[in-house]
Amino acid sequence: MKLKVINPNTTASMTAKIGAVARAAAAPGTEIIACNPARGPVAIEGHYDEALCVPGVLAEVLKGEQE
C-alpha cells in the first residue's frame, strides 16, 4: 500500500517529522510519501491560512492521483 501524507503548510522540516511519525505507525510494507505544497503559508494559524493552503494541497492531491 502507498500512502501520501500532505502537510498543508510549506515547512519542510515539519513535513519530514510528519513523514517519520507516519512511517513509524505504518504497517510493514506500507510506503509513506510525505510532501508539502510548493507555495502557501509556512504555518496554519487561522482561517486565512487555511484558505491560502487549499490550492497547494489540491495540487498535491492531483499529483498523488497521477503517481
A tleap script that builds the chain and sets N, CA, C and O, in Angstrom:
source leaprc.protein.ff14SB
mol = sequence {
  NMET LYS LEU LYS VAL ILE ASN PRO ASN THR
  THR ALA SER MET THR ALA LYS ILE GLY ALA
  VAL ALA ARG ALA ALA ALA ALA PRO GLY THR
  GLU ILE ILE ALA CYS ASN PRO ALA ARG GLY
  PRO VAL ALA ILE GLU GLY HIE TYR ASP GLU
  ALA LEU CYS VAL PRO GLY VAL LEU ALA GLU
  VAL LEU LYS GLY GLU GLN CGLU
}
set mol.1.N position { 0.852 -1.173 0.000 }
set mol.1.CA position { 0.000 0.000 0.000 }
set mol.1.C position { 0.896 1.235 0.000 }
set mol.1.O position { 1.954 1.257 0.629 }
set mol.2.N position { 0.455 2.237 -0.705 }
set mol.2.CA position { 1.167 3.513 -0.752 }
set mol.2.C position { 0.247 4.596 -0.200 }
set mol.2.O position { -0.902 4.721 -0.622 }
set mol.3.N position { 0.763 5.380 0.750 }
set mol.3.CA position { 0.005 6.493 1.326 }
set mol.3.C position { 0.777 7.787 1.139 }
set mol.3.O position { 1.970 7.858 1.434 }
set mol.4.N position { 0.100 8.795 0.656 }
set mol.4.CA position { 0.698 10.119 0.520 }
set mol.4.C position { 0.156 10.984 1.649 }
set mol.4.O position { -1.052 11.193 1.759 }
set mol.5.N position { 1.056 11.482 2.483 }
set mol.5.CA position { 0.688 12.332 3.611 }
set mol.5.C position { 1.048 13.759 3.230 }
set mol.5.O position { 2.220 14.069 3.013 }
set mol.6.N position { 0.052 14.624 3.149 }
set mol.6.CA position { 0.269 16.004 2.705 }
set mol.6.C position { 0.227 16.936 3.906 }
set mol.6.O position { -0.803 17.074 4.566 }
set mol.7.N position { 1.352 17.567 4.179 }
set mol.7.CA position { 1.410 18.626 5.183 }
set mol.7.C position { 0.891 19.882 4.484 }
set mol.7.O position { 1.476 20.280 3.477 }
set mol.8.N position { -0.161 20.517 4.956 }
set mol.8.CA position { -0.730 21.652 4.235 }
set mol.8.C position { 0.109 22.922 4.265 }
set mol.8.O position { -0.148 23.849 3.496 }
set mol.9.N position { 1.118 22.980 5.152 }
set mol.9.CA position { 1.969 24.169 5.135 }
set mol.9.C position { 3.253 23.877 4.375 }
set mol.9.O position { 3.479 22.740 3.958 }
set mol.10.N position { 4.087 24.872 4.191 }
set mol.10.CA position { 5.282 24.719 3.358 }
set mol.10.C position { 6.559 24.504 4.162 }
set mol.10.O position { 7.652 24.646 3.613 }
set mol.11.N position { 6.454 24.170 5.423 }
set mol.11.CA position { 7.627 23.976 6.267 }
set mol.11.C position { 8.166 22.557 6.085 }
set mol.11.O position { 7.584 21.593 6.583 }
set mol.12.N position { 9.287 22.443 5.365 }
set mol.12.CA position { 9.857 21.135 5.037 }
set mol.12.C position { 10.274 20.354 6.277 }
set mol.12.O position { 10.132 19.131 6.309 }
set mol.13.N position { 10.782 21.034 7.290 }
set mol.13.CA position { 11.205 20.317 8.500 }
set mol.13.C position { 10.010 19.661 9.195 }
set mol.13.O position { 10.139 18.559 9.730 }
set mol.14.N position { 8.874 20.309 9.195 }
set mol.14.CA position { 7.668 19.718 9.779 }
set mol.14.C position { 7.186 18.546 8.924 }
set mol.14.O position { 6.734 17.532 9.455 }
set mol.15.N position { 7.282 18.683 7.611 }
set mol.15.CA position { 6.894 17.594 6.718 }
set mol.15.C position { 7.742 16.362 6.986 }
set mol.15.O position { 7.225 15.245 7.001 }
set mol.16.N position { 9.042 16.553 7.198 }
set mol.16.CA position { 9.933 15.427 7.499 }
set mol.16.C position { 9.522 14.744 8.799 }
set mol.16.O position { 9.523 13.515 8.877 }
set mol.17.N position { 9.175 15.515 9.806 }
set mol.17.CA position { 8.740 14.943 11.086 }
set mol.17.C position { 7.426 14.175 10.923 }
set mol.17.O position { 7.268 13.083 11.468 }
set mol.18.N position { 6.496 14.745 10.178 }
set mol.18.CA position { 5.212 14.081 9.931 }
set mol.18.C position { 5.444 12.757 9.205 }
set mol.18.O position { 4.834 11.742 9.539 }
set mol.19.N position { 6.325 12.778 8.213 }
set mol.19.CA position { 6.642 11.554 7.479 }
set mol.19.C position { 7.252 10.492 8.373 }
set mol.19.O position { 6.904 9.316 8.264 }
set mol.20.N position { 8.158 10.891 9.255 }
set mol.20.CA position { 8.797 9.933 10.164 }
set mol.20.C position { 7.778 9.294 11.102 }
set mol.20.O position { 7.823 8.087 11.339 }
set mol.21.N position { 6.867 10.092 11.632 }
set mol.21.CA position { 5.831 9.554 12.526 }
set mol.21.C position { 4.903 8.612 11.757 }
set mol.21.O position { 4.531 7.555 12.268 }
set mol.22.N position { 4.534 8.985 10.551 }
set mol.22.CA position { 3.656 8.132 9.746 }
set mol.22.C position { 4.342 6.808 9.423 }
set mol.22.O position { 3.707 5.754 9.477 }
set mol.23.N position { 5.637 6.849 9.087 }
set mol.23.CA position { 6.374 5.617 8.794 }
set mol.23.C position { 6.458 4.713 10.025 }
set mol.23.O position { 6.347 3.492 9.915 }
set mol.24.N position { 6.654 5.315 11.184 }
set mol.24.CA position { 6.742 4.534 12.421 }
set mol.24.C position { 5.417 3.850 12.752 }
set mol.24.O position { 5.409 2.778 13.358 }
set mol.25.N position { 4.306 4.454 12.362 }
set mol.25.CA position { 2.988 3.910 12.679 }
set mol.25.C position { 2.433 2.999 11.587 }
set mol.25.O position { 1.469 2.269 11.817 }
set mol.26.N position { 3.033 3.038 10.409 }
set mol.26.CA position { 2.500 2.294 9.267 }
set mol.26.C position { 2.766 0.796 9.405 }
set mol.26.O position { 3.727 0.368 10.045 }
set mol.27.N position { 1.901 0.031 8.794 }
set mol.27.CA position { 2.078 -1.416 8.760 }
set mol.27.C position { 3.280 -1.765 7.887 }
set mol.27.O position { 3.626 -1.010 6.979 }
set mol.28.N position { 3.915 -2.898 8.156 }
set mol.28.CA position { 5.030 -3.322 7.303 }
set mol.28.C position { 4.595 -3.393 5.839 }
set mol.28.O position { 3.495 -3.848 5.526 }
set mol.29.N position { 5.462 -2.943 4.968 }
set mol.29.CA position { 5.171 -2.952 3.543 }
set mol.29.C position { 4.436 -1.723 3.044 }
set mol.29.O position { 4.199 -1.594 1.843 }
set mol.30.N position { 4.074 -0.826 3.933 }
set mol.30.CA position { 3.379 0.399 3.536 }
set mol.30.C position { 4.404 1.462 3.174 }
set mol.30.O position { 5.311 1.758 3.951 }
set mol.31.N position { 4.250 2.024 2.001 }
set mol.31.CA position { 5.130 3.111 1.563 }
set mol.31.C position { 4.477 4.442 1.929 }
set mol.31.O position { 3.339 4.711 1.546 }
set mol.32.N position { 5.203 5.263 2.667 }
set mol.32.CA position { 4.715 6.582 3.065 }
set mol.32.C position { 5.459 7.633 2.259 }
set mol.32.O position { 6.690 7.658 2.241 }
set mol.33.N position { 4.718 8.488 1.601 }
set mol.33.CA position { 5.287 9.617 0.866 }
set mol.33.C position { 4.792 10.878 1.559 }
set mol.33.O position { 3.606 11.201 1.501 }
set mol.34.N position { 5.693 11.581 2.208 }
set mol.34.CA position { 5.333 12.834 2.885 }
set mol.34.C position { 5.731 13.998 1.990 }
set mol.34.O position { 6.836 14.026 1.449 }
set mol.35.N position { 4.832 14.950 1.839 }
set mol.35.CA position { 5.110 16.090 0.970 }
set mol.35.C position { 4.408 17.327 1.505 }
set mol.35.O position { 3.583 17.252 2.416 }
set mol.36.N position { 4.749 18.446 0.929 }
set mol.36.CA position { 4.074 19.709 1.238 }
set mol.36.C position { 3.989 20.524 -0.046 }
set mol.36.O position { 4.768 20.303 -0.972 }
set mol.37.N position { 3.053 21.459 -0.107 }
set mol.37.CA position { 2.914 22.288 -1.302 }
set mol.37.C position { 4.156 23.146 -1.550 }
set mol.37.O position { 4.889 23.482 -0.620 }
set mol.38.N position { 4.373 23.485 -2.792 }
set mol.38.CA position { 5.485 24.372 -3.151 }
set mol.38.C position { 5.225 25.799 -2.687 }
set mol.38.O position { 6.155 26.530 -2.344 }
set mol.39.N position { 3.947 26.191 -2.678 }
set mol.39.CA position { 3.578 27.549 -2.257 }
set mol.39.C position { 2.441 27.502 -1.260 }
set mol.39.O position { 1.586 26.617 -1.295 }
set mol.40.N position { 2.458 28.481 -0.368 }
set mol.40.CA position { 1.408 28.575 0.635 }
set mol.40.C position { 1.980 29.094 1.934 }
set mol.40.O position { 3.141 29.502 1.980 }
set mol.41.N position { 1.186 29.086 2.990 }
set mol.41.CA position { 1.657 29.601 4.280 }
set mol.41.C position { 2.661 28.644 4.927 }
set mol.41.O position { 2.597 27.432 4.724 }
set mol.42.N position { 3.589 29.207 5.709 }
set mol.42.CA position { 4.569 28.377 6.421 }
set mol.42.C position { 3.960 27.736 7.661 }
set mol.42.O position { 4.514 26.779 8.203 }
set mol.43.N position { 2.833 28.254 8.107 }
set mol.43.CA position { 2.112 27.694 9.251 }
set mol.43.C position { 0.623 27.946 9.054 }
set mol.43.O position { 0.225 28.918 8.411 }
set mol.44.N position { -0.192 27.060 9.615 }
set mol.44.CA position { -1.642 27.225 9.545 }
set mol.44.C position { -2.084 27.703 10.926 }
set mol.44.O position { -2.169 26.920 11.871 }
set mol.45.N position { -2.360 28.990 11.023 }
set mol.45.CA position { -2.666 29.578 12.328 }
set mol.45.C position { -4.049 30.219 12.397 }
set mol.45.O position { -4.368 30.896 13.375 }
set mol.46.N position { -4.859 30.016 11.389 }
set mol.46.CA position { -6.194 30.593 11.403 }
set mol.46.C position { -6.912 30.313 10.098 }
set mol.46.O position { -6.386 29.639 9.212 }
set mol.47.N position { -8.124 30.840 9.993 }
set mol.47.CA position { -8.955 30.602 8.810 }
set mol.47.C position { -8.316 31.127 7.534 }
set mol.47.O position { -8.437 30.501 6.482 }
set mol.48.N position { -7.643 32.257 7.609 }
set mol.48.CA position { -6.999 32.830 6.421 }
set mol.48.C position { -5.923 31.886 5.902 }
set mol.48.O position { -5.860 31.618 4.702 }
set mol.49.N position { -5.072 31.377 6.799 }
set mol.49.CA position { -4.030 30.436 6.394 }
set mol.49.C position { -4.634 29.154 5.828 }
set mol.49.O position { -4.118 28.591 4.863 }
set mol.50.N position { -5.729 28.698 6.431 }
set mol.50.CA position { -6.409 27.507 5.917 }
set mol.50.C position { -6.825 27.717 4.466 }
set mol.50.O position { -6.630 26.837 3.627 }
set mol.51.N position { -7.394 28.874 4.172 }
set mol.51.CA position { -7.834 29.165 2.809 }
set mol.51.C position { -6.650 29.264 1.853 }
set mol.51.O position { -6.727 28.804 0.713 }
set mol.52.N position { -5.561 29.860 2.314 }
set mol.52.CA position { -4.383 30.016 1.457 }
set mol.52.C position { -3.727 28.685 1.101 }
set mol.52.O position { -3.108 28.571 0.043 }
set mol.53.N position { -3.849 27.693 1.950 }
set mol.53.CA position { -3.176 26.423 1.689 }
set mol.53.C position { -3.951 25.532 0.717 }
set mol.53.O position { -3.380 24.586 0.174 }
set mol.54.N position { -5.220 25.807 0.488 }
set mol.54.CA position { -6.062 24.921 -0.316 }
set mol.54.C position { -5.518 24.681 -1.729 }
set mol.54.O position { -5.449 23.521 -2.134 }
set mol.55.N position { -5.129 25.697 -2.502 }
set mol.55.CA position { -4.643 25.412 -3.858 }
set mol.55.C position { -3.434 24.473 -3.876 }
set mol.55.O position { -3.361 23.572 -4.711 }
set mol.56.N position { -2.501 24.679 -2.970 }
set mol.56.CA position { -1.316 23.822 -2.922 }
set mol.56.C position { -1.636 22.394 -2.520 }
set mol.56.O position { -1.076 21.447 -3.072 }
set mol.57.N position { -2.534 22.239 -1.561 }
set mol.57.CA position { -2.934 20.897 -1.133 }
set mol.57.C position { -3.645 20.173 -2.278 }
set mol.57.O position { -3.382 18.996 -2.525 }
set mol.58.N position { -4.533 20.863 -2.966 }
set mol.58.CA position { -5.231 20.238 -4.095 }
set mol.58.C position { -4.263 19.845 -5.203 }
set mol.58.O position { -4.442 18.806 -5.839 }
set mol.59.N position { -3.248 20.656 -5.440 }
set mol.59.CA position { -2.230 20.314 -6.443 }
set mol.59.C position { -1.499 19.033 -6.039 }
set mol.59.O position { -1.213 18.190 -6.890 }
set mol.60.N position { -1.196 18.882 -4.755 }
set mol.60.CA position { -0.528 17.665 -4.281 }
set mol.60.C position { -1.452 16.450 -4.389 }
set mol.60.O position { -0.988 15.350 -4.690 }
set mol.61.N position { -2.735 16.634 -4.149 }
set mol.61.CA position { -3.695 15.539 -4.311 }
set mol.61.C position { -3.719 15.092 -5.768 }
set mol.61.O position { -3.701 13.893 -6.047 }
set mol.62.N position { -3.759 16.035 -6.692 }
set mol.62.CA position { -3.757 15.688 -8.117 }
set mol.62.C position { -2.484 14.958 -8.508 }
set mol.62.O position { -2.537 13.992 -9.269 }
set mol.63.N position { -1.337 15.404 -8.000 }
set mol.63.CA position { -0.070 14.707 -8.268 }
set mol.63.C position { -0.136 13.276 -7.751 }
set mol.63.O position { 0.308 12.342 -8.419 }
set mol.64.N position { -0.692 13.115 -6.561 }
set mol.64.CA position { -0.805 11.783 -5.979 }
set mol.64.C position { -1.668 10.852 -6.811 }
set mol.64.O position { -1.372 9.662 -6.920 }
set mol.65.N position { -2.719 11.375 -7.392 }
set mol.65.CA position { -3.585 10.553 -8.242 }
set mol.65.C position { -2.869 10.105 -9.505 }
set mol.65.O position { -3.201 9.066 -10.074 }
set mol.66.N position { -1.886 10.886 -9.948 }
set mol.66.CA position { -1.153 10.560 -11.172 }
set mol.66.C position { 0.053 9.658 -10.912 }
set mol.66.O position { 0.625 9.105 -11.851 }
set mol.67.N position { 0.440 9.507 -9.648 }
set mol.67.CA position { 1.614 8.681 -9.313 }
set mol.67.C position { 1.272 7.210 -9.320 }
set mol.67.O position { 2.138 6.374 -9.061 }
savepdb mol mol.pdb
quit
